[in-house]
Amino acid sequence: MLDQQSKEKIIKMKEKSMLTWLSEWFESNCDGDWEHDYGIKIETLDNPGWSITIDLEQTKFKVKEIDWNFFEKNDNDWFGYKVINGKFEASGDPFKLEFLIKRFKQIIEENQIESV
């Protein structure tokens, strides 16, 4: 379980933009070692869209694995995500970047099974 200070920090982060929240999440995991081997990768896709990979290894979060979930209304409105091998991986259409970050935030808040 998260300690009280970590819970309060997450609550404060809820009021911020998703990009600010992700920046703070990243910074909170930088310990002089983690950022050398792990991190966050945000890339564009050629179909077009976004791809995000966020390492959970060696963070205070241990999240249950989630099989690939894909949702598509049409060619211009789609997204998918999974958690596997200690990584959150997601992709979505060009307007889903903030949504994908928010989905990551929800997953670590809702599916966390323990602090490490």
matplotlib code that plots the C-alpha trace (Angstrom):
import matplotlib.pyplot as plt

x = [0.0, 1.0, 2.0, 0.0, 2.5, 2.4, -1.5, -1.5, 0.9, -1.3, -4.4, -2.6, -1.5, -5.2, -5.8, -3.0, -2.8, -1.9, 1.4, 2.3, 1.2, 3.3, 6.3, 6.0, 5.5, 8.7, 10.6, 9.4, 10.9, 14.3, 16.7, 20.0, 19.7, 16.1, 16.3, 19.4, 17.7, 14.0, 11.8, 9.0, 8.9, 6.4, 6.5, 4.3, 2.9, 2.6, -1.1, -1.2, -1.3, 0.7, 2.6, 3.5, 5.7, 6.2, 8.4, 7.1, 10.1, 12.0, 9.2, 7.1, 4.2, 3.6, 0.6, -1.2, -0.7, -3.5, -4.1, -4.2, -7.5, -8.3, -11.3, -12.1, -15.1, -13.6, -10.3, -9.9, -11.1, -9.2, -6.9, -5.4, -3.3, -1.8, 0.5, 3.0, 6.5, 6.6, 5.6, 2.5, 2.2, -0.5, -1.3, -4.1, -5.2, -3.7, -6.1, -5.5, -2.2, -3.7, -6.3, -3.5, -1.6, -4.8, -5.5, -2.0, -2.7, -6.0, -4.3, -1.6, -4.2, -6.8, -4.8, -1.8, -1.2, 1.6, 4.4, 7.9]
y = [0.0, 3.6, 5.6, 8.7, 11.1, 9.3, 9.3, 13.0, 13.6, 11.6, 13.6, 16.9, 15.6, 14.9, 18.6, 19.1, 18.6, 15.1, 16.2, 17.9, 14.9, 12.6, 14.9, 14.8, 11.0, 10.7, 13.0, 11.1, 7.9, 9.5, 8.3, 8.5, 5.0, 4.4, 7.1, 5.5, 2.1, 2.9, 5.8, 7.0, 6.9, 8.9, 8.5, 9.2, 6.5, 6.6, 5.7, 8.5, 8.4, 8.2, 5.4, 5.5, 3.1, 3.7, 1.5, 0.4, -1.7, -0.4, 2.1, 2.1, 0.6, -3.0, -3.2, -6.4, -7.4, -6.3, -8.0, -5.8, -3.8, -2.2, 0.1, 1.5, 3.6, 4.3, 4.9, 8.3, 7.4, 4.5, 3.5, 0.4, -0.4, -3.2, -3.7, -6.5, -7.2, -4.2, -1.8, 0.2, 0.3, 2.2, 3.7, 5.9, 8.2, 11.7, 13.2, 10.6, 11.6, 13.2, 10.3, 7.7, 9.4, 9.6, 5.9, 5.2, 7.3, 5.4, 2.1, 2.7, 4.2, 1.4, -1.7, -1.2, -4.4, -3.3, -0.8, -1.9]
z = [0.0, -0.6, 2.4, 3.3, 1.8, -1.6, -1.5, -0.8, -3.7, -6.1, -5.0, -5.7, -9.1, -10.0, -10.3, -12.9, -16.7, -17.7, -19.2, -15.9, -14.0, -16.1, -15.8, -12.0, -12.0, -14.0, -11.7, -8.7, -10.0, -10.9, -8.2, -10.0, -11.4, -12.6, -15.3, -16.8, -17.5, -17.6, -18.5, -20.8, -24.5, -26.5, -30.3, -33.3, -35.5, -39.3, -39.4, -37.8, -34.0, -30.8, -29.1, -25.4, -23.4, -19.7, -17.5, -14.2, -13.2, -10.2, -9.3, -6.2, -8.4, -9.1, -11.4, -12.5, -16.1, -18.4, -21.8, -24.9, -24.9, -28.3, -28.9, -32.3, -33.3, -36.8, -38.5, -36.8, -33.3, -31.7, -28.9, -27.2, -24.2, -22.1, -19.1, -19.7, -18.5, -16.2, -19.0, -19.8, -23.6, -25.4, -28.8, -30.1, -32.8, -33.1, -30.5, -27.8, -26.3, -23.2, -23.0, -23.0, -20.2, -18.2, -18.8, -17.5, -14.4, -13.8, -14.2, -11.6, -9.2, -9.7, -10.3, -8.0, -6.1, -3.9, -3.3, -3.8]

ax = plt.figure().add_subplot(projection="3d")
ax.plot(x, y, z, "-o")
ax.set_aspect("equal")
plt.show()
